[in-house]
Amino acid sequence: MVEQLDRTFAALADPTRRAILGRLRRGPATVGQIAAPFEISLNGVSKHVRVLEEAGLVERKVEGREHHLRLRADPLRKVARYAAGYADFWEGRLDALEQHLRTKRKARR
């Protein structure tokens, strides 16, 4: 599981790859359709797609000369579960900060 998380986080670290996932969230697309809005070469986009495939975030289906991509959300669910494990920590910290600020406000009055 840790290796999968590492690959997923590494893939998500790049804004171009996050944009590709954002596009695929709307539905499957060809590599050419994915590449159209970017100011990088088709080869450059393909390299990003390969990283996403290696992380298990994208699935490719080849039909003739076209490469169709679709989002695979399972690795993102694992990231969400991992991050949710820290929710109690942050909520506790924010509750403590809120209490501290209330105490300071009362002291000023």
N, CA, C and O atoms as a GROMACS GRO file, in nm:
protein
  436
    1MET      N    1   0.083  -0.121   0.000
    1MET     CA    2   0.000   0.000   0.000
    1MET      C    3   0.087   0.126   0.000
    1MET      O    4   0.054   0.223  -0.068
    2VAL      N    5   0.197   0.125   0.075
    2VAL     CA    6   0.282   0.244   0.082
    2VAL      C    7   0.341   0.276  -0.053
    2VAL      O    8   0.347   0.392  -0.092
    3GLU      N    9   0.386   0.173  -0.126
    3GLU     CA   10   0.442   0.198  -0.260
    3GLU      C   11   0.337   0.258  -0.353
    3GLU      O   12   0.368   0.347  -0.432
    4GLN      N   13   0.215   0.210  -0.344
    4GLN     CA   14   0.106   0.264  -0.426
    4GLN      C   15   0.082   0.410  -0.391
    4GLN      O   16   0.066   0.494  -0.480
    5LEU      N   17   0.079   0.442  -0.262
    5LEU     CA   18   0.061   0.582  -0.220
    5LEU      C   19   0.175   0.668  -0.270
    5LEU      O   20   0.152   0.780  -0.317
    6ASP      N   21   0.297   0.618  -0.262
    6ASP     CA   22   0.412   0.694  -0.310
    6ASP      C   23   0.399   0.726  -0.458
    6ASP      O   24   0.421   0.839  -0.500
    7ARG      N   25   0.362   0.625  -0.538
    7ARG     CA   26   0.345   0.648  -0.683
    7ARG      C   27   0.232   0.746  -0.710
    7ARG      O   28   0.243   0.832  -0.798
    8THR      N   29   0.124   0.734  -0.634
    8THR     CA   30   0.010   0.823  -0.654
    8THR      C   31   0.047   0.967  -0.618
    8THR      O   32   0.019   1.059  -0.694
    9PHE      N   33   0.110   0.986  -0.503
    9PHE     CA   34   0.150   1.121  -0.464
    9PHE      C   35   0.250   1.179  -0.563
    9PHE      O   36   0.243   1.297  -0.596
   10ALA      N   37   0.344   1.099  -0.610
   10ALA     CA   38   0.442   1.147  -0.709
   10ALA      C   39   0.372   1.190  -0.837
   10ALA      O   40   0.406   1.292  -0.896
   11ALA      N   41   0.274   1.111  -0.880
   11ALA     CA   42   0.200   1.146  -1.002
   11ALA      C   43   0.120   1.274  -0.983
   11ALA      O   44   0.111   1.357  -1.073
   12LEU      N   45   0.061   1.290  -0.864
   12LEU     CA   46  -0.023   1.409  -0.837
   12LEU      C   47   0.060   1.535  -0.813
   12LEU      O   48   0.004   1.645  -0.812
   13ALA      N   49   0.189   1.520  -0.794
   13ALA     CA   50   0.274   1.635  -0.764
   13ALA      C   51   0.288   1.732  -0.881
   13ALA      O   52   0.324   1.848  -0.862
   14ASP      N   53   0.261   1.685  -1.001
   14ASP     CA   54   0.280   1.769  -1.120
   14ASP      C   55   0.148   1.832  -1.164
   14ASP      O   56   0.049   1.761  -1.178
   15PRO      N   57   0.146   1.964  -1.186
   15PRO     CA   58   0.021   2.030  -1.226
   15PRO      C   59  -0.034   1.984  -1.361
   15PRO      O   60  -0.156   1.981  -1.380
   16THR      N   61   0.053   1.948  -1.454
   16THR     CA   62   0.004   1.899  -1.583
   16THR      C   63  -0.070   1.767  -1.564
   16THR      O   64  -0.175   1.745  -1.624
   17ARG      N   65  -0.014   1.679  -1.481
   17ARG     CA   66  -0.081   1.551  -1.458
   17ARG      C   67  -0.213   1.571  -1.384
   17ARG      O   68  -0.310   1.500  -1.410
   18ARG      N   69  -0.217   1.666  -1.291
   18ARG     CA   70  -0.344   1.694  -1.223
   18ARG      C   71  -0.447   1.748  -1.322
   18ARG      O   72  -0.566   1.715  -1.312
   19ALA      N   73  -0.403   1.828  -1.417
   19ALA     CA   74  -0.494   1.881  -1.519
   19ALA      C   75  -0.545   1.768  -1.609
   19ALA      O   76  -0.662   1.768  -1.647
   20ILE      N   77  -0.459   1.674  -1.642
   20ILE     CA   78  -0.501   1.560  -1.722
   20ILE      C   79  -0.608   1.481  -1.647
   20ILE      O   80  -0.709   1.443  -1.705
   21LEU      N   81  -0.586   1.456  -1.519
   21LEU     CA   82  -0.686   1.384  -1.439
   21LEU      C   83  -0.816   1.463  -1.432
   21LEU      O   84  -0.924   1.405  -1.436
   22GLY      N   85  -0.805   1.595  -1.420
   22GLY     CA   86  -0.925   1.679  -1.417
   22GLY      C   87  -1.005   1.666  -1.544
   22GLY      O   88  -1.128   1.661  -1.541
   23ARG      N   89  -0.936   1.659  -1.657
   23ARG     CA   90  -1.006   1.640  -1.785
   23ARG      C   91  -1.071   1.502  -1.790
   23ARG      O   92  -1.185   1.489  -1.834
   24LEU      N   93  -0.999   1.399  -1.745
   24LEU     CA   94  -1.053   1.264  -1.750
   24LEU      C   95  -1.166   1.243  -1.650
   24LEU      O   96  -1.245   1.149  -1.664
   25ARG      N   97  -1.174   1.328  -1.551
   25ARG     CA   98  -1.286   1.320  -1.456
   25ARG      C   99  -1.419   1.344  -1.528
   25ARG      O  100  -1.523   1.293  -1.485
   26ARG      N  101  -1.414   1.421  -1.636
   26ARG     CA  102  -1.536   1.448  -1.713
   26ARG      C  103  -1.572   1.332  -1.806
   26ARG      O  104  -1.683   1.328  -1.859
   27GLY      N  105  -1.478   1.239  -1.826
   27GLY     CA  106  -1.505   1.124  -1.912
   27GLY      C  107  -1.383   1.085  -1.992
   27GLY      O  108  -1.285   1.159  -1.997
   28PRO      N  109  -1.389   0.968  -2.055
   28PRO     CA  110  -1.276   0.919  -2.134
   28PRO      C  111  -1.241   1.015  -2.248
   28PRO      O  112  -1.325   1.092  -2.294
   29ALA      N  113  -1.114   1.009  -2.290
   29ALA     CA  114  -1.067   1.095  -2.400
   29ALA      C  115  -0.947   1.029  -2.466
   29ALA      O  116  -0.880   0.944  -2.408
   30THR      N  117  -0.921   1.070  -2.588
   30THR     CA  118  -0.801   1.022  -2.656
   30THR      C  119  -0.681   1.104  -2.608
   30THR      O  120  -0.697   1.212  -2.551
   31VAL      N  121  -0.562   1.051  -2.632
   31VAL     CA  122  -0.441   1.124  -2.594
   31VAL      C  123  -0.438   1.258  -2.669
   31VAL      O  124  -0.399   1.360  -2.612
   32GLY      N  125  -0.480   1.258  -2.796
   32GLY     CA  126  -0.483   1.383  -2.873
   32GLY      C  127  -0.577   1.485  -2.812
   32GLY      O  128  -0.544   1.604  -2.807
   33GLN      N  129  -0.692   1.442  -2.766
   33GLN     CA  130  -0.788   1.534  -2.701
   33GLN      C  131  -0.729   1.588  -2.570
   33GLN      O  132  -0.746   1.705  -2.537
   34ILE      N  133  -0.660   1.501  -2.498
   34ILE     CA  134  -0.597   1.544  -2.372
   34ILE      C  135  -0.488   1.647  -2.401
   34ILE      O  136  -0.475   1.745  -2.328
   35ALA      N  137  -0.411   1.624  -2.507
   35ALA     CA  138  -0.295   1.709  -2.537
   35ALA      C  139  -0.335   1.846  -2.591
   35ALA      O  140  -0.258   1.942  -2.577
   36ALA      N  141  -0.452   1.858  -2.652
   36ALA     CA  142  -0.491   1.981  -2.723
   36ALA      C  143  -0.472   2.110  -2.643
   36ALA      O  144  -0.415   2.204  -2.697
   37PRO      N  145  -0.517   2.120  -2.518
   37PRO     CA  146  -0.505   2.248  -2.449
   37PRO      C  147  -0.366   2.280  -2.394
   37PRO      O  148  -0.343   2.392  -2.347
   38PHE      N  149  -0.273   2.186  -2.399
   38PHE     CA  150  -0.141   2.208  -2.341
   38PHE      C  151  -0.044   2.265  -2.443
   38PHE      O  152  -0.052   2.234  -2.562
   39GLU      N  153   0.047   2.347  -2.397
   39GLU     CA  154   0.149   2.405  -2.484
   39GLU      C  155   0.277   2.321  -2.478
   39GLU      O  156   0.388   2.375  -2.479
   40ILE      N  157   0.261   2.190  -2.472
   40ILE     CA  158   0.374   2.099  -2.478
   40ILE      C  159   0.346   1.998  -2.589
   40ILE      O  160   0.233   1.985  -2.634
   41SER      N  161   0.450   1.927  -2.631
   41SER     CA  162   0.435   1.834  -2.742
   41SER      C  163   0.347   1.715  -2.703
   41SER      O  164   0.326   1.687  -2.585
   42LEU      N  165   0.298   1.647  -2.804
   42LEU     CA  166   0.221   1.526  -2.782
   42LEU      C  167   0.307   1.423  -2.708
   42LEU      O  168   0.258   1.350  -2.622
   43ASN      N  169   0.436   1.418  -2.744
   43ASN     CA  170   0.528   1.329  -2.676
   43ASN      C  171   0.540   1.365  -2.527
   43ASN      O  172   0.546   1.276  -2.442
   44GLY      N  173   0.542   1.493  -2.496
   44GLY     CA  174   0.548   1.538  -2.357
   44GLY      C  175   0.424   1.496  -2.280
   44GLY      O  176   0.434   1.451  -2.166
   45VAL      N  177   0.308   1.512  -2.341
   45VAL     CA  178   0.183   1.470  -2.276
   45VAL      C  179   0.184   1.319  -2.257
   45VAL      O  180   0.141   1.270  -2.153
   46SER      N  181   0.233   1.245  -2.355
   46SER     CA  182   0.240   1.099  -2.344
   46SER      C  183   0.327   1.056  -2.226
   46SER      O  184   0.295   0.958  -2.159
   47LYS      N  185   0.434   1.127  -2.201
   47LYS     CA  186   0.519   1.095  -2.086
   47LYS      C  187   0.442   1.115  -1.955
   47LYS      O  188   0.453   1.034  -1.863
   48HIS      N  189   0.365   1.222  -1.948
   48HIS     CA  190   0.282   1.245  -1.829
   48HIS      C  191   0.178   1.134  -1.813
   48HIS      O  192   0.153   1.086  -1.703
   49VAL      N  193   0.118   1.094  -1.924
   49VAL     CA  194   0.017   0.988  -1.921
   49VAL      C  195   0.080   0.858  -1.871
   49VAL      O  196   0.018   0.785  -1.795
   50ARG      N  197   0.204   0.830  -1.914
   50ARG     CA  198   0.271   0.708  -1.868
   50ARG      C  199   0.290   0.708  -1.717
   50ARG      O  200   0.272   0.605  -1.652
   51VAL      N  201   0.327   0.823  -1.661
   51VAL     CA  202   0.343   0.832  -1.515
   51VAL      C  203   0.210   0.804  -1.447
   51VAL      O  204   0.204   0.733  -1.347
   52LEU      N  205   0.102   0.860  -1.502
   52LEU     CA  206  -0.031   0.836  -1.446
   52LEU      C  207  -0.071   0.689  -1.458
   52LEU      O  208  -0.135   0.634  -1.368
   53GLU      N  209  -0.034   0.627  -1.569
   53GLU     CA  210  -0.063   0.484  -1.585
   53GLU      C  211   0.014   0.401  -1.483
   53GLU      O  212  -0.042   0.310  -1.421
   54GLU      N  213   0.142   0.432  -1.464
   54GLU     CA  214   0.224   0.358  -1.369
   54GLU      C  215   0.172   0.372  -1.226
   54GLU      O  216   0.189   0.282  -1.144
   55ALA      N  217   0.108   0.484  -1.197
   55ALA     CA  218   0.049   0.506  -1.065
   55ALA      C  219  -0.090   0.442  -1.054
   55ALA      O  220  -0.151   0.442  -0.948
   56GLY      N  221  -0.139   0.388  -1.165
   56GLY     CA  222  -0.270   0.324  -1.164
   56GLY      C  223  -0.386   0.421  -1.173
   56GLY      O  224  -0.501   0.384  -1.150
   57LEU      N  225  -0.357   0.547  -1.206
   57LEU     CA  226  -0.461   0.650  -1.211
   57LEU      C  227  -0.531   0.658  -1.346
   57LEU      O  228  -0.641   0.713  -1.356
   58VAL      N  229  -0.468   0.605  -1.449
   58VAL     CA  230  -0.522   0.613  -1.585
   58VAL      C  231  -0.512   0.475  -1.649
   58VAL      O  232  -0.414   0.402  -1.630
   59GLU      N  233  -0.614   0.442  -1.726
   59GLU     CA  234  -0.614   0.317  -1.802
   59GLU      C  235  -0.619   0.353  -1.950
   59GLU      O  236  -0.693   0.442  -1.991
   60ARG      N  237  -0.539   0.284  -2.029
   60ARG     CA  238  -0.530   0.311  -2.173
   60ARG      C  239  -0.588   0.192  -2.251
   60ARG      O  240  -0.562   0.076  -2.218
   61LYS      N  241  -0.666   0.224  -2.353
   61LYS     CA  242  -0.718   0.122  -2.444
   61LYS      C  243  -0.681   0.167  -2.586
   61LYS      O  244  -0.715   0.278  -2.627
   62VAL      N  245  -0.614   0.081  -2.658
   62VAL     CA  246  -0.570   0.115  -2.794
   62VAL      C  247  -0.670   0.058  -2.894
   62VAL      O  248  -0.700  -0.062  -2.893
   63GLU      N  249  -0.721   0.147  -2.979
   63GLU     CA  250  -0.811   0.108  -3.087
   63GLU      C  251  -0.754   0.163  -3.216
   63GLU      O  252  -0.767   0.281  -3.247
   64GLY      N  253  -0.689   0.074  -3.292
   64GLY     CA  254  -0.622   0.120  -3.414
   64GLY      C  255  -0.507   0.212  -3.376
   64GLY      O  256  -0.417   0.173  -3.302
   65ARG      N  257  -0.512   0.334  -3.427
   65ARG     CA  258  -0.406   0.432  -3.397
   65ARG      C  259  -0.441   0.521  -3.279
   65ARG      O  260  -0.357   0.598  -3.231
   66GLU      N  261  -0.563   0.511  -3.231
   66GLU     CA  262  -0.605   0.598  -3.121
   66GLU      C  263  -0.585   0.530  -2.986
   66GLU      O  264  -0.613   0.412  -2.968
   67HIS      N  265  -0.537   0.610  -2.894
   67HIS     CA  266  -0.519   0.565  -2.756
   67HIS      C  267  -0.623   0.635  -2.671
   67HIS      O  268  -0.619   0.756  -2.653
   68HIS      N  269  -0.716   0.558  -2.617
   68HIS     CA  270  -0.824   0.611  -2.535
   68HIS      C  271  -0.786   0.597  -2.388
   68HIS      O  272  -0.737   0.492  -2.345
   69LEU      N  273  -0.808   0.702  -2.312
   69LEU     CA  274  -0.773   0.704  -2.171
   69LEU      C  275  -0.898   0.719  -2.087
   69LEU      O  276  -0.995   0.785  -2.126
   70ARG      N  277  -0.894   0.657  -1.970
   70ARG     CA  278  -1.002   0.679  -1.873
   70ARG      C  279  -0.942   0.684  -1.734
   70ARG      O  280  -0.839   0.621  -1.706
   71LEU      N  281  -1.007   0.758  -1.649
   71LEU     CA  282  -0.964   0.774  -1.510
   71LEU      C  283  -0.992   0.648  -1.430
   71LEU      O  284  -1.098   0.587  -1.444
   72ARG      N  285  -0.898   0.609  -1.349
   72ARG     CA  286  -0.916   0.501  -1.251
   72ARG      C  287  -0.908   0.568  -1.114
   72ARG      O  288  -0.800   0.613  -1.074
   73ALA      N  289  -1.018   0.574  -1.042
   73ALA     CA  290  -1.026   0.653  -0.919
   73ALA      C  291  -0.980   0.579  -0.794
   73ALA      O  292  -0.960   0.642  -0.690
   74ASP      N  293  -0.962   0.447  -0.801
   74ASP     CA  294  -0.929   0.373  -0.680
   74ASP      C  295  -0.805   0.427  -0.607
   74ASP      O  296  -0.809   0.441  -0.485
   75PRO      N  297  -0.694   0.458  -0.677
   75PRO     CA  298  -0.580   0.514  -0.604
   75PRO      C  299  -0.612   0.647  -0.536
   75PRO      O  300  -0.555   0.678  -0.431
   76LEU      N  301  -0.703   0.724  -0.592
   76LEU     CA  302  -0.742   0.851  -0.530
   76LEU      C  303  -0.823   0.826  -0.403
   76LEU      O  304  -0.813   0.902  -0.306
   77ARG      N  305  -0.903   0.721  -0.403
   77ARG     CA  306  -0.976   0.684  -0.281
   77ARG      C  307  -0.879   0.647  -0.170
   77ARG      O  308  -0.901   0.681  -0.054
   78LYS      N  309  -0.772   0.577  -0.206
   78LYS     CA  310  -0.671   0.540  -0.106
   78LYS      C  311  -0.601   0.664  -0.050
   78LYS      O  312  -0.572   0.670   0.069
   79VAL      N  313  -0.575   0.762  -0.136
   79VAL     CA  314  -0.516   0.888  -0.089
   79VAL      C  315  -0.613   0.960   0.005
   79VAL      O  316  -0.572   1.013   0.108
   80ALA      N  317  -0.741   0.959  -0.031
   80ALA     CA  318  -0.842   1.025   0.054
   80ALA      C  319  -0.849   0.957   0.191
   80ALA      O  320  -0.859   1.025   0.293
   81ARG      N  321  -0.844   0.824   0.192
   81ARG     CA  322  -0.846   0.753   0.321
   81ARG      C  323  -0.722   0.785   0.403
   81ARG      O  324  -0.730   0.804   0.524
   82TYR      N  325  -0.609   0.791   0.337
   82TYR     CA  326  -0.483   0.825   0.406
   82TYR      C  327  -0.493   0.965   0.468
   82TYR      O  328  -0.460   0.984   0.584
   83ALA      N  329  -0.540   1.061   0.389
   83ALA     CA  330  -0.551   1.199   0.437
   83ALA      C  331  -0.655   1.211   0.547
   83ALA      O  332  -0.639   1.290   0.640
   84ALA      N  333  -0.762   1.134   0.538
   84ALA     CA  334  -0.866   1.139   0.640
   84ALA      C  335  -0.813   1.096   0.777
   84ALA      O  336  -0.866   1.138   0.880
   85GLY      N  337  -0.710   1.015   0.776
   85GLY     CA  338  -0.649   0.974   0.902
   85GLY      C  339  -0.590   1.090   0.980
   85GLY      O  340  -0.567   1.078   1.100
   86TYR      N  341  -0.566   1.199   0.915
   86TYR     CA  342  -0.510   1.317   0.980
   86TYR      C  343  -0.618   1.419   1.016
   86TYR      O  344  -0.587   1.522   1.077
   87ALA      N  345  -0.741   1.393   0.981
   87ALA     CA  346  -0.850   1.488   1.007
   87ALA      C  347  -0.867   1.513   1.157
   87ALA      O  348  -0.883   1.628   1.198
   88ASP      N  349  -0.864   1.408   1.238
   88ASP     CA  350  -0.879   1.426   1.383
   88ASP      C  351  -0.768   1.515   1.438
   88ASP      O  352  -0.793   1.600   1.523
   89PHE      N  353  -0.647   1.494   1.390
   89PHE     CA  354  -0.534   1.576   1.435
   89PHE      C  355  -0.561   1.724   1.406
   89PHE      O  356  -0.551   1.808   1.496
   90TRP      N  357  -0.596   1.755   1.280
   90TRP     CA  358  -0.616   1.895   1.243
   90TRP      C  359  -0.739   1.955   1.310
   90TRP      O  360  -0.737   2.072   1.349
   91GLU      N  361  -0.844   1.878   1.324
   91GLU     CA  362  -0.962   1.929   1.392
   91GLU      C  363  -0.929   1.961   1.537
   91GLU      O  364  -0.974   2.063   1.590
   92GLY      N  365  -0.852   1.875   1.602
   92GLY     CA  366  -0.810   1.903   1.740
   92GLY      C  367  -0.724   2.027   1.749
   92GLY      O  368  -0.740   2.107   1.842
   93ARG      N  369  -0.635   2.046   1.655
   93ARG     CA  370  -0.550   2.165   1.654
   93ARG      C  371  -0.633   2.291   1.632
   93ARG      O  372  -0.612   2.393   1.697
   94LEU      N  373  -0.728   2.284   1.539
   94LEU     CA  374  -0.813   2.400   1.513
   94LEU      C  375  -0.903   2.430   1.632
   94LEU      O  376  -0.925   2.547   1.664
   95ASP      N  377  -0.954   2.327   1.699
   95ASP     CA  378  -1.036   2.348   1.819
   95ASP      C  379  -0.952   2.416   1.928
   95ASP      O  380  -1.001   2.506   1.997
   96ALA      N  381  -0.826   2.373   1.943
   96ALA     CA  382  -0.738   2.433   2.043
   96ALA      C  383  -0.710   2.579   2.008
   96ALA      O  384  -0.706   2.664   2.097
   97LEU      N  385  -0.690   2.609   1.880
   97LEU     CA  386  -0.667   2.747   1.839
   97LEU      C  387  -0.790   2.832   1.866
   97LEU      O  388  -0.778   2.944   1.915
   98GLU      N  389  -0.908   2.780   1.834
   98GLU     CA  390  -1.031   2.853   1.860
   98GLU      C  391  -1.045   2.884   2.009
   98GLU      O  392  -1.080   2.996   2.046
   99GLN      N  393  -1.019   2.788   2.093
   99GLN     CA  394  -1.028   2.808   2.237
   99GLN      C  395  -0.927   2.912   2.283
   99GLN      O  396  -0.959   2.997   2.367
  100HIS      N  397  -0.807   2.906   2.230
  100HIS     CA  398  -0.703   3.003   2.265
  100HIS      C  399  -0.746   3.145   2.227
  100HIS      O  400  -0.730   3.238   2.306
  101LEU      N  401  -0.801   3.160   2.108
  101LEU     CA  402  -0.846   3.293   2.062
  101LEU      C  403  -0.961   3.345   2.147
  101LEU      O  404  -0.967   3.465   2.176
  102ARG      N  405  -1.053   3.259   2.186
  102ARG     CA  406  -1.163   3.301   2.274
  102ARG      C  407  -1.110   3.346   2.409
  102ARG      O  408  -1.155   3.447   2.462
  103THR      N  409  -1.015   3.274   2.463
  103THR     CA  410  -0.956   3.310   2.592
  103THR      C  411  -0.887   3.446   2.584
  103THR      O  412  -0.900   3.528   2.675
  104LYS      N  413  -0.814   3.470   2.474
  104LYS     CA  414  -0.746   3.598   2.457
  104LYS      C  415  -0.846   3.713   2.446
  104LYS      O  416  -0.826   3.821   2.501
  105ARG      N  417  -0.957   3.688   2.372
  105ARG     CA  418  -1.062   3.791   2.357
  105ARG      C  419  -1.122   3.825   2.492
  105ARG      O  420  -1.144   3.943   2.522
  106LYS      N  421  -1.150   3.725   2.573
  106LYS     CA  422  -1.208   3.748   2.704
  106LYS      C  423  -1.112   3.824   2.793
  106LYS      O  424  -1.154   3.909   2.871
  107ALA      N  425  -0.984   3.796   2.782
  107ALA     CA  426  -0.883   3.863   2.864
  107ALA      C  427  -0.872   4.011   2.829
  107ALA      O  428  -0.842   4.093   2.915
  108ARG      N  429  -0.897   4.045   2.705
  108ARG     CA  430  -0.890   4.186   2.660
  108ARG      C  431  -1.007   4.268   2.713
  108ARG      O  432  -0.994   4.389   2.730
  109ARG      N  433  -1.118   4.203   2.739
  109ARG     CA  434  -1.240   4.277   2.780
  109ARG      C  435  -1.231   4.320   2.920
  109ARG      O  436  -1.323   4.383   2.971
   0.00000   0.00000   0.00000
